[in-house]
Amino acid sequence: MQAVNTQLIELYWQVGAYISRKLEKAEWGDSVVGQLAEHLAQTQPGLRGFTRSNLFRMRQFYEIYCTEEKVAPLVRQLSWSHNLIIFGQSKRSEEREFYVRLSVQEK
């Protein structure tokens, strides 16, 4: 189960990085993310977790942790739900790091 979770978090990281780069370079507008979510829902009806809001969360997840070299490897050990709670509730990087480390220890 841990290996599957790690792969899922890695996939979300890569999707977030891709969306972040596309939006940063102004190759895409925000509306394209919604169109991507709709396209995925239509072409992959069994695929879950790729709603417009979740795609933006993947982007946020990547952008928050991509510069935090000590924390980035640790977030891959946590479930998506745990990551959402931590980066959604914590405002400062030190606070996020504390809760990520605590969550990894308590696993």
N, C-alpha and C positions, 0 to 999 in steps of 0.2 A: 504494500500500500504506500509506503514511504517513497518508493521509486516512482510510482505513478504521480504522486503529489509533486515531487521534485520536477518531473517532466512537464507537468501542467503549469507550474510556476515559471519554469524556463520558457515555455511557449508564450505565456502572458507577458513575460519580460520582453521577448523578441517582438511580439505584436506591438507592445507599447513603444518600443524603440523605433519600429518602422513608422508608426503613426506620428510619433514625435518628430522624426526627421522630415517626413513629408509636410507636416504643418509648419515646421520651422523654416523650411526652404520656400514656403508659400506655394508649393506645388499643389497643395490641397487646401480647401477651405473647410471649416467645421462641418458643413453640410455633407461633405464627402464621407465622413465617418458614419453618418446616419445611412447614407446610401450603401456603404459597405456592409453595415449590419443587416440591412434589408436584403441585399444580394446574398449574403451568407445564409440567412433564414430561408430564402427561396430555393437556393441551389443545394443546400445541405440541411434539410428539414430536421434531421436527428441531432444536429450539432447544437449544443447548448452553451450558454455563457458568453455569447458574442453579440449581445444587445448593444445599442448605441451607448447607453450609459456605462456598460461594462467595458466597452472599447476605450472610452474616455478614462475609466479607472485604470486600465492597463497602461495607458499613456502617463497618467499621474504617478502610478507605481514606479514606472521606469524613471521618470524625471526626478522623483524624490530620491531614489536610491542610487542612481547611476554614478553620482559623484562621491558616494559614501563607501569607500573601498573596504572598510572594516565590516560594514553592515550588509552590503550587497550579497555576499555568500550566505549569510545567516538567514536572510528572508526566504531563501529557496528551501529552507528546512521547515518552514511554517505553511500551514494551509492558506488558501486564498482568503478564506473568511477571517483568519487571524490577521493577515496582512491588511485587509480592508479596515478592520477595527483599529489597528495600530496607526496606520497613516491617516485614517480619517479623524481620529481623536487627538493625535499628538501634533502640536504646532511647531515644535522646535526639533532639530535633528538629534540633540542630546536626549530628549525625551523619547523619541522614536527608538534610538539605539538602546536605551535602558529597557524598554518594553520588549523589543525584539530579543535581546540577550536573555531576559527573564523568561520569555516564552520558550525559547530554545532549551534553556536549563530545565524547565518544568515539564517538558515533553516526555 
